[in-house]
Amino acid sequence: MIKERYKEEYEEGSDLIWPSDKEDKITRQFYKDLSILSKKINYSKKKKLKLFEQVVRIIKDKGCG
């Protein structure tokens, strides 16, 4: 069963337009991809920060010794 876009009207005066199944599937996939990309970017930033911290520790140790 494929649902088409439909509209709901409420007494308060607000109307909601619900997406079709195809639009909903595309939107969900977009946010899933965005979430995965965001996790990869955050992981990459953490990895770079840890590398930077290690370099700073090495420099401090060699300077003190």
matplotlib code that plots the C-alpha trace (Angstrom):
import matplotlib.pyplot as plt

x = [0.0, 1.5, 0.2, 0.1, 0.6, -2.5, -3.6, -5.2, -7.2, -7.6, -10.2, -7.5, -6.8, -3.6, -3.3, -0.7, 0.5, 1.9, 4.5, 3.9, 5.7, 8.3, 9.0, 9.1, 11.6, 13.9, 13.8, 14.6, 17.5, 18.8, 18.8, 20.3, 23.2, 23.6, 23.9, 26.5, 28.5, 28.3, 29.6, 32.5, 33.4, 33.3, 35.4, 38.0, 38.1, 38.6, 41.4, 43.2, 42.9, 44.4, 47.3, 47.8, 47.7, 50.3, 52.6, 52.3, 53.1, 56.2, 57.4, 56.9, 58.7, 61.7, 61.8, 61.8, 64.3]
y = [0.0, 3.3, 6.3, 9.6, 13.0, 14.0, 17.0, 17.1, 20.0, 20.9, 23.1, 25.4, 26.5, 24.6, 22.3, 19.5, 18.1, 14.6, 13.3, 10.4, 7.1, 7.9, 11.4, 9.9, 7.2, 9.7, 12.0, 9.2, 8.1, 11.7, 12.0, 8.5, 9.5, 12.8, 11.1, 8.6, 11.5, 13.5, 10.5, 10.1, 13.8, 13.7, 10.6, 12.2, 15.4, 13.3, 11.3, 14.5, 16.0, 12.9, 13.1, 16.7, 16.0, 13.2, 15.6, 18.2, 15.7, 14.5, 18.1, 18.8, 15.7, 16.4, 20.0, 19.1, 16.2]
z = [0.0, -1.1, 0.8, -1.1, 0.5, 2.5, 4.6, 8.0, 9.1, 12.8, 14.5, 15.8, 12.3, 11.7, 8.8, 8.5, 5.3, 5.7, 3.2, 0.9, 1.5, -1.1, 0.4, 3.9, 2.8, 1.1, 4.2, 6.6, 4.4, 4.3, 8.1, 8.5, 6.1, 7.9, 11.2, 9.9, 8.4, 11.6, 13.6, 11.2, 11.5, 15.3, 15.4, 13.1, 15.2, 18.4, 16.7, 15.6, 19.0, 20.7, 18.2, 19.0, 22.8, 22.3, 20.4, 23.1, 25.8, 23.9, 23.5, 27.2, 28.2, 26.0, 27.2, 30.9, 30.6]

ax = plt.figure().add_subplot(projection="3d")
ax.plot(x, y, z, "-o")
ax.set_aspect("equal")
plt.show()
